[in-house]
Amino acid sequence: MAEFRLNGGVVAPANCADASPTGQLSYVYDYIVKKIQNSGFHDQTCTPWLHGNVKFENMQINQDITAVVNITASGNISAALGTVSGDVGSFGTKNFNIAHPTKDGKRLIYGCLEGPENGVYIRGRLTKSNVIQLPDYWVGLVDLESITVTLTQIGYSQDLIVDTIQWGQKVIVKSNNGTTIDCYYTINATRKDVPPLEVEVDS
């Protein structure tokens, strides 16, 4: 970005040659092209160009950013609560990094579980009942044929089986030895509101 400056009241000629910028860094948030108030652009100001490369030390954006190409970051990306529409891809791992809940001066880093599907799950404990109620919205969210159930019996052998899965609304559990049911459960399913995940693609 070329600029003009006032030197003893005289406007110095603008140098619009393609050259590396030099000078002292400014830590004030400014615009790439500055406009003189109420007078348009000075006649010796360089013509605004489409910038092939722009480098900032810090940048503040007060309105939306729209990108039609890839965005590459070599550092961390931090955001306040918001939403992301569409698919989000990662060429590395997907982690979260938080202050350690029990050790001062430490941080806790966990990785996200990965698999070849856009999956959802619920988990919990079933006690003195044989019915696991599924979320009512699963009927519209998941492929009902993809539902799988894992049961972990607690305390004693119960010979548990999944008897039936009824209309994507409830799971009926059965104890083959007739004991009182007490177990943990994890139920997984694949989303049907989005296209199936394409696992292997051309590079």
N, C-alpha and C positions, 0 to 999 in steps of 0.2 A: 504494500500500500504506500503510495507516494503522498506526501503532504507538502503544503506550502506553509511558510512561517513569516511572521512580521519581524523585520530586522531594522530597528530605528525608524519605523514607520514605512519602510519600503518592503513591498512584497517580493520575496526572492523567487526567481524562476523555478517552476516545478520541474523536477526530473522524473520523467515517466518511463525511463528505461527499465527493462526487466532485470532486477538486481536483488540480492539478498538484503533484507532490512537490517539496519543496525541502529544502535542508540540505546538509551536508558529505558528499561522496562517501565511501563506505566501500569499501576495496579488499580487504576480507576476504570470502571466499566464504561467503555466508550463504543461508539458505532464505527464500523469499518470505513464508511464514507461520512464525513462531517459536513453539515450544511450551515452556511452563515445565515444567522437569523434574519428573516424578512428580505433576503437579497438573492436567494438562489445560490448557485455555485459560483465561486469566483472564477473569472475568465482564465486564470493561470492554474486552476486546480486540475489535476490529472483526470482524464475521463474515467468514470467508473468502469471497471472491467469485471468480467466473470472470473473469479479467482480460482486458479487451478489448485493452489495449495494455500491454506490459511493456518497459522499457528498462533495459539493463545497460551498464556500461562494460566489464566482463570477466565471463565466466561459465565455470564448470567443471561439467561433467556427468560423473557417475561411473557411470551406467548408460545403457541404450539410450534413444534418442529415436525416437519414432514420429510421422510426419507424414502426415496424410490430405489435405493441401492443398498448394499450391505453396509452395516456399521461394525467396525472392528475396534475392540478395546483391549489394551494391554494391561490395564489396571482394573480397579474395582468400579462397579457401577452401583451407586446408592440412590434409592428413591423413597419418597414418602408414600403413604398409602395411595394406591391408584389401581388402574386396570390395564391389562394388555389384551388386545383383541387379535385373534388369529393364532398361528403356530409360533412357538418360541423354540428355536433350536440351539443346541450347545455342542461344540466340537470337543469339549473336555468333560469334566465331571460337573455335577450340579450339587453344590454344597450350601449349607448355611453356617454362619459364623457369628456366635453370640458371646456375650460376657459369661464366663464360667459361673454356674449357679452356686458352687460351694467352695471354690478356691480363688482367693484374691490374687490379682495379677495374672490370671490365666484366662484364656478364651477356649470355647468349646466349638469344634468343627465337626459336623455330621454330614455325611453324603446321602443323596437321595437314592432310594431303591429304584432300579431300572428294569425294564422288561420289554418284550416285543408287542406291546399293546397299550392302548389308552385305557387303563384299568382304574376301577374304583373298589373300595372295600369298606366293610364295617367289621367291628370286633366287639366282644363283650363277654359277659358271663351269664350262663343259663342255670338257674337254681330252682328246684322244685316245680319245674314246668317242662313241657316237651315242645313248646312253640317258640321259635325265634321270629319276631315280627320284623319284616324288612321295611325300609323307608318307603312311604307311599309313592314317592316320585321315581323309584327305580323302574316302575312299569314303563315310563316314558324315557328313562335315561339309559338303561342297559339292555343288552341282548339277553333275554331271559334264558336262552339255551347255554349261555356262557357261565352261568352261576355255578360256583364250586364252594363247598363247605368243608372246613377243617375243624374237628372237635378234639379237645384235650380234656380227658376226664380228670377229676380232682379227688384225691383222697383215697379212692378205692376203685376196684375194677367194676365197670358198669356195662361193658360190652355195647357201646353206643354205635348206632348207625343213623344215617340220614334216611328217614322213611320216605318222605315226599317233599317236593318243593311246589307249593300251591300257587299257581297263577302269578308268580313273581312277587307275591305278597307275604308269604310266610314259609318258614322251614319247619317241618315236623321231624322231631328227633325221637328215636325209640331206644329203650334199653332192653336188650334181648334177655337179660337175666332178671328183669323186673325190679331193679333197685331204683332208688330215688335219684333223679338226674341232677348232677352238679358238674358243670364243665365250662371251660372257656371255648369260645368259637371265633373263627375268622372266616368271613364270607367275601369272596372276590367275584367280580364280574367285569365285562368289557363294555365300554360305552358304545351306544349305537347312534348317538346324535352327531357323531363326527365320522369321516371316512376311516376305514381300517388303516392302521399304521403300516406304511410301506417300509419294511425292515431293511431290505438290501436294495441299494440303488447304485446307478453308475456314478463313478467319481468324476 
